[in-house]
Amino acid sequence: MESARVIEQSVWRILDMNANRAAEGLRTLEDIARVVREDSVAALWIKTLRHDLAEALEKLSRSSRLAARSTENDAGTNYTSQRESSRADWREIVSAACERVAQSLRCLEEFSKVVDASIGQKFKSLRYRAYDTLAQLELRWMRGSELRQSHLYLLIDCKQPIEDFTASVQRFAEAGVDLFQLRAKECDGGKLVQYARAAVSSLAETSSRLIINDRVDIAMASRAAGVHLGQDDMSLSDARRIAGPDLWIGISTHSLEQAVAAENAGADYIGCGPTFPSNTKSFTEFPGLKFLSEIAQQISIPAFAIGGIDGTNVADVILTGVRRVALSSAIYSSDRPYAAAMGIKRKLVKK
């Protein structure tokens, strides 16, 4: 009888330990989402998991967990590996917390079966949901770090001879362009791949990256950094299913509702506008600067203002709180396009 009682106490100790580990890991991630990343969507993902964990733990006797708690008798409390004793940055904290949550949920699933098999099923379901959410979280933050350093986004096409095109992309990167979007609806797939690969190659030694408009297949074939989708293009979920986790996916948005939907769906960045009339595309409605102000206040992923922005009005954009812009005619209509790009970039990054 004594042996059975000791075993029962051990099971409750393990359940208590892992309940605490899982909750601590989720709280760590939620704090990073809220304070370090200022990512309200990710914070909601984690908060939901934390509440689901609390609901599952209600099925376990709290008094039994507390009665079994005994840190002084835990043989592992005095052992800390070198890896555990230091963290290089918040990213390592995220990875460690994600692993801790996943491992703890597995232990909760297994040992709760000793108490009640139906409770084990609840932890199993939660564990699978956590796997997907935590993977999406890590990938979102890994992809987003580089994007957050980007401020100037330039549209490019395939009209120049490829040698001139490559040289131009390199010069614009030197002038401060962070992202290039290859947008050439008149080009066939073969030519698009050729130009995309040339751009990717020319940017390899720089911090600038290439985005492909509309075409997930071209982005993957050329090893571009991402793809940009409009409201009438393939859905973000379908694009992610095809492209996998590494490709950035941007979405054009024309209202706060669309912007929120894009962020909630897992977009890496959004384009917002049109802000002003543009020589590049025709629009019947202009959400304008008010829309940008709403974006700055309510959206946490990188947001690029689009539509008619140039050196004369970029200051108005910056006043809304949005410090990222996508340009085309403002650069190409200038007598000194590289200097124009450099001047606008200087305004965007100036604090």
Secondary structure as GFF3:
##gff-version 3
##sequence-region A 1 351
A	DSSP	alpha_helix	2	31	.	.	.	ID=ss1
A	DSSP	pi_helix	32	36	.	.	.	ID=ss2
A	DSSP	alpha_helix	40	57	.	.	.	ID=ss3
A	DSSP	alpha_helix	62	68	.	.	.	ID=ss4
A	DSSP	three_ten_helix	71	73	.	.	.	ID=ss5
A	DSSP	alpha_helix	90	115	.	.	.	ID=ss6
A	DSSP	alpha_helix	117	147	.	.	.	ID=ss7
A	DSSP	beta_strand	152	156	.	.	.	ID=ss8
A	DSSP	alpha_helix	162	174	.	.	.	ID=ss9
A	DSSP	beta_strand	179	182	.	.	.	ID=ss10
A	DSSP	alpha_helix	189	202	.	.	.	ID=ss11
A	DSSP	beta_strand	209	213	.	.	.	ID=ss12
A	DSSP	alpha_helix	216	222	.	.	.	ID=ss13
A	DSSP	beta_strand	226	229	.	.	.	ID=ss14
A	DSSP	alpha_helix	236	243	.	.	.	ID=ss15
A	DSSP	beta_strand	248	253	.	.	.	ID=ss16
A	DSSP	alpha_helix	256	265	.	.	.	ID=ss17
A	DSSP	beta_strand	269	272	.	.	.	ID=ss18
A	DSSP	alpha_helix	288	298	.	.	.	ID=ss19
A	DSSP	beta_strand	303	305	.	.	.	ID=ss20
A	DSSP	alpha_helix	314	319	.	.	.	ID=ss21
A	DSSP	beta_strand	325	327	.	.	.	ID=ss22
A	DSSP	alpha_helix	329	332	.	.	.	ID=ss23
A	DSSP	alpha_helix	337	349	.	.	.	ID=ss24
###
